[in-house]
Amino acid sequence: MIKQLSLNDNNLPNDFIDNSERILKDITKVLQTSITTLQSIINEYQLKEKEFLKETTSITETSLIDSQEALILDQKDSLIVDLTTKYEDIVKILNEIKKKNQEESE
């Protein structure tokens, strides 16, 4: 999957850059897949949440449902913000690593 870095001085920078670029691409793919998966889980959770709220409407008072719904929506929004922030941080770090690798190769 990843070439072994050679110890001779002839190909060391190129091998390192090639490996770094491959790793960055793989990490980006993994992160994109993770975010897609998390978004689908959130969507699935929202559907289940809506079904649950419909079922409990006849049992529970409206004010209790409203407060639970507001709490769930706040938690969902908080989760989305947290995941987005983490994704942006990781992308920023990856970009910094890529920039550093490019500068070192020049």
N, C-alpha and C positions, 0 to 999 in steps of 0.2 A: 504494500500500500504506500509506504513512504520509503524513498531511497535512503540507504545509509549514507551519512555524510562522509565524504572521503577525507583522508588525512593529508593528502598532498595539497600544495598551494595552487595547483592549476585550476581545479574545478570547485574549490570550497565555496566561494561566494555564490556561484551559480546554483550549486546543489542546495545551499542554504536558502536562497531566494525561492527556488522551485518548491522546496519542501514547505517553506513558510506560506507561499501562495496557496498550495494545495490544502494545507491545514486551515488557513483562513476561509477558503471556499467551503471546505467540509463543515467547519464550525458554523458558518453562515447558513448552510443547508439544514443543519441540525436545529439551529435556533428558529429558522423559518418554519420547519416542521413542528417544533415544539409550540410555537405561538399559534399555528393553525390548529393543532390538536387542542390546546387550551381554549381557543375561541369556540371550537365545536363543543367542548365540554361545557363551557359557559352557556352556549345556546341550548344545549340539551337540558342543563339545569334550569334555565329560564322556562322552558316548556313544562318540565315537571313541576316547577314552582307555580305556574299558571294553573295546571291541572289540580294541584294540591289546594290552591286558594279557592278554586271553584267548588271542590268537594267540601271544604270546611266552611263555606259561606253560610250554608243552611244551619250549621251547628253553632258557629261562633258569632258573637255580636260584631256588627260592622266596625265599630271603633277599634276592637281588638285586631281585626283583619287589617285595617288601615295601618295600625302601628307596626304589625308584623311585616306587612308589605313594604312600608317605608324602611324598616330595619334591613330587610333582605336587599332592597334596592341600594341602600347605602353600602352594604357589604359588597354587593356586586360591583358598584362603581369604584369602591376602594380597591377591590381585587384587580379590576381592569387598569386602574391608574398605577398600581404597584407593578403589575406585569409589564405595562408599557414602559415605565421608568427603568425597570431592570433590563428590558430588551434594548432600550436606547443606550444605557450604560455599557452593555456588552458590545454593541455596535461601535460605540465611541472608542472603547478599549481596542477592539479589533482594528479600527481605522488607525489608531495611534501606533499599534504594532506594525501595521503594514507600512505606514509612513516612515517609521524608524528603520524598518528593513530596507526600504527604498533608499533612504538617506545613507545607510551603511554601505549599500551596494554601489553608490556613486563615487 
